[in-house]
Amino acid sequence: MMTLEKFEEASELVKKVTLNTKLIYSEYFSEQSGNKVYLKPENMQYTGAYKVRGAYYKISTLSDEEREKGLITASAGNHAQGVAYATP
């Protein structure tokens, strides 16, 4: 179960390998929707996507026994890039 404590731990861990991306106000989408719309440019991460966050957190919290067994993932896209970047 994800608790606030685990969420905060994960947030601190992934800060080690991610860039802080600021929200960008979109005048166009705000006008189109009648709401205030902000974009978070995660494409500016080293891997080009936000997927590194989950991959890095999971890999960094593996036990020694789990690490010895290895890691298998199936993706040819953003998740694969995140896993490759997060794997030491």
RODO-2510 file (C-alpha; in nm, 4 decimals, decimal comma):
residues 88
     n   res          X          Y          Z
     1     m     0,0000     0,0000     0,0000
     2     m     0,1292     0,3451    -0,0916
     3     t     0,1473     0,5652     0,2155
     4     l     0,2380     0,9319     0,2391
     5     e     0,5683     0,8263     0,3958
     6     k     0,6487     0,5946     0,1018
     7     f     0,5456     0,8623    -0,1463
     8     e     0,7785     1,1150     0,0172
     9     e     1,0602     0,8556     0,0218
    10     a     1,0056     0,7859    -0,3482
    11     s     1,0038     1,1565    -0,4263
    12     e     1,3403     1,2057    -0,2548
    13     l     1,4932     0,9027    -0,4260
    14     v     1,3962     1,0021    -0,7782
    15     k     1,5226     1,3574    -0,7298
    16     k     1,8698     1,2050    -0,7565
    17     v     1,8187     1,1182    -1,1242
    18     t     1,5526     1,3556    -1,2540
    19     l     1,5353     1,7191    -1,3484
    20     n     1,2945     1,9515    -1,1716
    21     t     1,0437     2,0387    -1,4442
    22     k     0,8353     2,3475    -1,3769
    23     l     0,4718     2,3822    -1,4827
    24     i     0,4152     2,5942    -1,7927
    25     y     0,0923     2,7870    -1,8321
    26     s    -0,0757     2,7196    -2,1669
    27     e    -0,2686     3,0223    -2,2832
    28     y    -0,3964     2,8319    -2,5876
    29     f    -0,5373     2,5315    -2,3986
    30     s    -0,6675     2,7559    -2,1219
    31     e    -0,8635     2,9606    -2,3739
    32     q    -0,9882     2,6466    -2,5504
    33     s    -1,1089     2,4816    -2,2313
    34     g    -1,2202     2,7827    -2,0303
    35     n    -0,9949     2,6646    -1,7476
    36     k    -0,6402     2,7323    -1,6385
    37     v    -0,4270     2,4655    -1,8049
    38     y    -0,0664     2,3986    -1,7133
    39     l     0,1709     2,1586    -1,8849
    40     k     0,4517     1,9684    -1,7155
    41     p     0,7306     1,9211    -1,9729
    42     e     0,8541     1,5773    -1,8688
    43     n     0,9982     1,5380    -2,2183
    44     m     1,2861     1,7481    -2,0824
    45     q     1,4036     1,4591    -1,8605
    46     y     1,7318     1,2923    -1,9571
    47     t     1,5340     0,9984    -2,0964
    48     g     1,2751     1,2150    -2,2721
    49     a     0,9869     1,0952    -2,0530
    50     y     0,8629     1,0679    -1,6956
    51     k     0,8907     0,6876    -1,6938
    52     v     1,2322     0,6994    -1,5301
    53     r     1,0643     0,7898    -1,1999
    54     g     0,8894     0,4573    -1,1419
    55     a     1,1713     0,2522    -1,2887
    56     y     1,4358     0,4189    -1,0735
    57     y     1,2288     0,3920    -0,7572
    58     k     1,1562     0,0227    -0,8076
    59     i     1,5155    -0,0659    -0,8990
    60     s     1,6615     0,1386    -0,6122
    61     t     1,4416    -0,0393    -0,3585
    62     l     1,5211    -0,3964    -0,4676
    63     s     1,6717    -0,6176    -0,2000
    64     d     2,0106    -0,7806    -0,2559
    65     e     1,8332    -1,1121    -0,3160
    66     e     1,6050    -0,9541    -0,5759
    67     r     1,9032    -0,7878    -0,7470
    68     e     2,0827    -1,1239    -0,7675
    69     k     1,7836    -1,2702    -0,9531
    70     g     1,8087    -0,9951    -1,2142
    71     l     1,5611    -0,7708    -1,3833
    72     i     1,3443    -0,8405    -1,6862
    73     t     1,1274    -0,5802    -1,8535
    74     a     0,9394    -0,5718    -2,1800
    75     s     0,9233    -0,2345    -2,3490
    76     a     1,0670    -0,0725    -2,6564
    77     g     0,9653     0,2778    -2,5535
    78     n     0,9784     0,5215    -2,2670
    79     h     0,9680     0,2606    -1,9909
    80     a     1,2623     0,0746    -2,1437
    81     q     1,4623     0,3982    -2,1542
    82     g     1,3750     0,4640    -1,7909
    83     v     1,4837     0,1156    -1,6846
    84     a     1,8075     0,1393    -1,8812
    85     y     1,8851     0,4778    -1,7297
    86     a     1,7966     0,3617    -1,3780
    87     t     1,9977     0,0385    -1,3906
    88     p     2,3504     0,0836    -1,2543
***
